[in-house]
Amino acid sequence: MSTHEIENGAEVPVKRVWYRTSLFNACVIGAVGFLAPGLWNAMNSLGAGGEEKPFLVNAANALVFALMGFFCLFGGPIANRIGLKWTLLLGAAGYPVYAAGLYTNSKYGNVWLVLVGAVVCGISAGLFWASEGAIAIGYPEPSKRARYLNIWVWWRTMGPIIGNSIVLGLNIKTKGEGSVGVSTYIVFIVLQCLAVPVALLLTPPDKVQRADGSPVVVRVEESWAAEFKALWKTCKNRTVILLLPIFWAVYFNEYSSNFETYYFGVRARALIAFLSDWVTLLASQIISHWLDWKKVDAKKRLTYGWYWVIIVHVATWILAWVVQEEYTANPPMLDFTDPGFCKGAFVLFMWSFAQQTGQNWLYYLVGSMTDNIAELTRLTGILRGQESFGEAISYGLNTRDWYGGRVPMAVNTILLGLCVVPTWIVVRKHEMDANVEEAERATGWDKKRAEDKNIDAEVTETTVGA
């Protein structure tokens, strides 16, 4: 298969190279996500990073997400100046330090490396999420955006699946409460170190070769000052401001980690973590299939997708409140062989399903706002930054036991209620980016449009990265 370039007014066919394709680059960011944040999520899905008591790890995670929020916000300008490849590499480098902190705390009882690891991981993760989100929604052909989002989620979730398989195997005999074995952390450290060389395989956006021949639009600012000015302009955008509540609400529920630690033994937590990953993939598969379904126009897909997000979250939180009140009155310590295991585990599965449904929908919405990957980098940095601030506050709330979990659950429920109206305003007034609709209507490569876009690209586009 080939694409085309315009040279001296004539069309010149260019053979597509497999390592420049959207699919290959989706696999690159997926593999980095699998090795770095994917395995980080695997540790945290054990409940409090696999520790017996959740409070130190929740404090460390609050620090991670506070720093992550800051560096996500400014990750857009950084990525646009130094390139997405190098930003992704720096973003992957901090995760093994965090795992090393948990290892030394579990083996020797020290605290300082947990906090140092949290700082390093927070800075690194901020850069990672700002760059990864832009790549995930900016590199693919617009008509296949939800499909590639789903590929990204599958890769990233395979990290927790494999990690939790390892954890379940290493801790299958640990029936009661406690922390996971120290050998678990060594496995995570080794695997996370591999993310850095994998990041080097990423193709710069100006060299990506899409299947439909359309270019990845790259219009960056000429200086650092101009980049930060553009970031400020994006932050003041009415749509971004209206979306802030849902940015916070979708990712605010870190009480689920405490819920696991309070009410489930080690091997039960490991099994729940493993199964929750498959629930995450199911949620992604359902919403992604809908968002790319060409038999329904893009506006309706976005609108009905929002209805689905609301229905899932309302049902989940009603169930969570009912079960939490029961557990507050009579706190259990459940193993997967106990009769009441399925009810409590189902709450955790629904939390995973609801969060992933909201995440995919949000990324699709943001991706439809512009076709310029430099602007997408700023938008995804803001999105992930605000999510991170929400998670930081949530982890902070969960550094202590608040009335049987009622306080963090109440805060999350209120946030979900507050986000409905402003998000609906955005959905009702939102118009899909013209390039997205044009690409979805196209049945093949339009020669005239190819000439127009490539000639315009030669005049306006600036290369990002090397």
N, C-alpha and C positions, 0 to 999 in steps of 0.2 A: 504494500500500500504506500502511496506517496501523497505528499501535500505540495503546495505551490508557493513560490515567491515571485515578486515582481521585480524584474531587473531591467533597467533602461526601457521601461514601458512594455516589456515582453514577459509572458508567463513562462517560468522556468520550473519544471518538475523537480522536486527534492524528495529523495527516498527517505521514508520514515525509519528511524533507528529505534530499536526496541527499548534502549535505556533512556530515550528522550520522551517516551510516550506518557500519557496521563496515567495509565494503569501501572507502569513500572514505578513512577514517582509516588503513586498512592501506596504501593507496596513498601517503598522506602520509608515514608513517614509512618506507615503502619508498623513496620518492623521496629523502628526507633520507639514508637509508642508502646509496642509490645514489651520491649526490653527495659525501658526507663519508667514512665509513669504507670504502665501496665502492671509491672511487678511491684511498684510502690503501692498501687491499689490492692494488689494481692495481700500484701502485709497488713494493710489497714482493714481489709475485709474480714480478717480474722477477728476483728474487734480490738481496738486500741493497739494496733500494730503487733498483735500477738502477745502482749504483756498481760499479766494477771490483773493489774489495776490500771484503769484507763487514764488517770489524771495527768501523769507526766507526759505521756504520748499525746494526749489532747492539747496540752499546753504547747508542746513542740509543734504540733500541726497547726495550731492557731498562729504561731510564729511563721511557719512555712507559708500559709495562705495570706498573711498580712504582707509579707515581702513579695510573694508571688503576684498579689494584686497590684502593687506598685510597679513592678518590673513588667507585668503584662501591659499595663497602661502605657508605659514608655517603650515597650518592646516593638511597637509599630515603627516609630522613627528609627530605632536602632537597626531593625531588620532592613529597612529601606536604604540605610546608609552603608551597612557592612555586608549585606546580602543575606538571603534567606538560608543558604546552606550553612554559613558560619554561625548564624543565630541559632539554627537548629542544633548544631554541634555543641555550642556553649550551653544550650538548653538541656542537653542530655548528660552533661558532665557531672552535675551535682547530685544526682540520685544515689550513686553508690556510697557517697559520704553519709547520707542519711541512714542507709541500711547498716553501715559500719557503726554508727552511733547506737542503734538498737542492739546490735550484736554485743558491743562492749558493756552496755547497760545490763543486758540479760546475763552475761557471763561474769562481769566484775562488779556490777552495781554502780558504776559511775554515771554521772548525769551530764557532765560538761560536753561530751562528744555528741550526745543526743541534741543538745541545743545548738552546737556548732554545725552539726549536720543539717539541722532545721534551717539555719541561716543560709548555708550554701545551697541547699536544695530549693529554698524559696526564691533566691535570686535566679538560679538556673531554670527552675520550672516556669518562672514568669516569661523568660525569653523563649522557652520551648513552646508554651501554649500560644503565645502571640504569633509565632512563625508557623506552627503546625496547623492552626485553624485556617490561616490564610492559604496555605498550600492545599489543604483538604477541600476547600470550596472554590479556590481560585484557579487551580490547575486543570480540573476536568472540563469537558464540554458542558455548557450550561444545561443542555437537555438531559444530561446524565448525572447532574450534581448529587441528587439524593442517593443514586446507586453507588457513587464513589464515597459518599459519606458513610454508607453502610459498610463498604469494604474497609474503610479506615476504622470504623467501630469494631468490626470483626477482628482485624489485626490487633488493635489495642486491647481488646477483651481477651484475646488468646493468652496474653501475659498473665492476667489473674487466673485463667483457667488452668494453665500449665503450672503456675506457681502454687495455686491452691491444691492441685493434684499432688504436688510434691509435699506440701504441708500436711495434707490429709494422710498420705502414706507415712510420713515421719512421726505423726502424732496420733495414729489410729488407736493406740492403747491408752492414751491420756483421756480418761473418761470424764473426770471432774473438772473443777475450775483450776486455773493455773496459767502459766505462760508456755509458749511453744518452745521446742528444743533449740539450742543455740546453733546446731548444724543447719537449721532452716535458713538463718540469716546469711551464712557463708554462701549457700547456693544463690541467694538473691544478689549478693555483692558481685559475684563472678559474672552472672548473666547481665547485670546492669552495666558493667564496664564495657560490654560489647556494643552498646548503643552508639558510642562515639565514632568508631570507624564506619558503622553503617550510615551515619548521617552524611558522611563524605560522598555518598553515592547520589545525593540529590542533584537534579538538573536545575540550573538557574532558570527562572521563569521565561526569559526571552528566548531560550533554546528549546522549550517544551514543544513537542509536535503532537497536536491534537488530531483525533481521527477525522474530524470534519474539516481540517485545514485552517481553522480560525486561530489567530494568535492569542496568546495570553497578554492582555493589555498591561503595560508597565509604564506608568507616568509618575515618576518620583520627583520630589522637590530638589532644588539645586544645592541646598545647604542644610546643615543641622538646624539652624534657626528657622528656616522655611518649613522644615518637617514638623517642628514643634508648633509652629503657627498653624499648620494644617491640622495637627492633632487637636489643638484647642478649638478650631472651627468645627471639627467633627464632634467633639464633646458637647458643643452647644447646640448641635442639631436637635430639632424638636422630636424627631422619631427616636433618637438615642435616649433622650431624657424620659420619654414615655415608656421605654422598654426597661428602664432601670429596675423597677419592682420585680419583673419576672426574671431578670438576670440574677437578682438576689434569691428569689423564692425557689427557683428550680434546684439550686445547689445548697440551700441553707440547711438541709436535714443531715447534720452529722450526729444527731442523737441516735441514729440507727447503730452506730458503733458501740455506744453505751448500752443500748438495748440488748445487743448480742452478748456483751460482757456480763451484764447483770443476770441474764436469765438462761444462758446456755454454757455447757461445758466446752472444753477445748476441741474435742473431736466433732462435737455437734456444730460448733462455730466453723470449723474447717469444711464440713459438709455443706453447710448453708452458704458459705462463701463460694464454693465450687458451683453449686446449683444456681446461685444468684447471677453468676456470669452468663449462664445459658438463658436465664430470664432476660437479662440485658440484651442479648443478641436477638431474642424473639421480639422484644419491643422495637429495636432498631429495624428489624426486617419488616415489621408491619407498617410502621410510619414511613419508611423509605420507599416501600412498594407503592404506597398511596401517593406520596409526593411526586413520584416520577410517572404516574399512570396517565398516559397521553390521551385516554378517552374522555378525561375531564379537564376543562381548561385550568390554567395555572392559578388563577385567582380563587376558584372554588376549591382547588386542592389545598391551598394555603388556609382558607377560611375553615373548611371542614376539618383540616388537621388541627387547627386551634380548638375546635369543639372537642375533638378526641382527647387532646391534652387536658382540658378542663374536666371531662368526664372521668378520666383515669385518676387524676389527682383527688377529686372529691371522693370517689369511692375508696381510694387508698386511705385517706385520712380519717374517714368515718370508721373504717375497720380498725385502724391503728389506735384510735381513741378508745374504742370498746375493749380491745385486748389489753391496752395499757392500764386501764382502770381495774381490770381483773387482776393483772400482775402486781399492781401497786397494793391492792388489798391482801393478796397472798403470793409473795414473790417465789417463783420456782427456780430450780437449777436443773435445766433439762438436758438430757442426753437424747440422741436420735432414736433410742429404743424406748423412750418414755411415751405414754399415751398422748400427752398434750403437746408433743413436739411440733406436729404439723401446723397447728393453729398459729403458734408464735412464728414459725419459719415462714408461713405464708404472708404475714405482715411484712417481713423483711424482703420477700420476693416482690411484693407489690410496690414497696418503696423503690426498689431497683428498676422495676418496669416503668413506673411513673417518671422517675428522673431521666431515664434514657429517652423516653418518648418526648419529653420536653426539650432535651438537649438537641436531638436531631431536628426537631421542628424549628428551634431557634436558629441553628446554623443555616438551615435552608432559607429562612426569612432574611437573615443578614446577607447571605450569598446573593440574594435577588436584588439587593440595593444598588450594586455597582458591578461593573465588569473589570474595573481597574484593580489589579492585585495590590498595588501600593495602598489604595484606600481600604481594600479589604483587610490588609494587615493592621491598619489603624482601627478599623471596626472590630475585628476579632480580638485585638488587644484590649479594647475597652470592654467588650463582652466578657472575656475571660477575667479581666481585672476586677470587674464588679462582682462576678461570681466568686472570685477568690476572697474579696473583702467580706462577702456574705458568709463564706465558709470559715473565714478566720473568726468572725464574731460567733458563729455557731460552735466552733471548737472551743472558743473561750467560754461560752455558756456551759459547755459540757465538761469543764474542768472540775465541776463539783456536782453533787447530787441535789437537784432542785425538785423537791416535793414529788418524788417518784416519777421524774421525767416530765411533769406537767408544764413547767416553764418553757423549756426548749420546744416542746410540741405546740404549745399555745402560740409562741412567737412565729413558728413556721406556718401555722394555720392562718394567722392574721396576715402574714406576708402574701400567702396564696390568695386570700380574699382581696387584698389591696391591688394585686397585679391584674385582676380580671378586666376592669374598665379601661385603664390606659392601654393595655395590650390590644383590647378589642378596637380601640380608636385607631391604632396603628394598622391593624388588619383590615379594618373597614376602608381606610383611606389609602392603603398601600397599593401602588401600581408596580407590577413586575418590571424590572429593568428591560428596556426595549431590546437589548441584545439577547436576553434570555427568551423572550417570546418569539423573536425572529428565529432563533436557533431551533426552538421547539416546533415551529411551523415548517422549517426546512426539511426537505426530503433528501437532499444531497448538497454537494458543494456548489454554491451559486457563483459562477465565474465573475460576473460583474461585481458582486458584493466582495469577492476576494480581492479584486483589484482596488476597490475603494478602501477597504480596511487596511490592506498592506501599504498602499501609498500614504494613507493617513498615519499609519504606524511609523513609517520612515521619518515623517516630519515631527511627530509628537512624542514618541516613546524614548525612554532612557533606560539603559540596561541596569538591572539590579544584580550586584554580586559578580563573582568570577566563576 
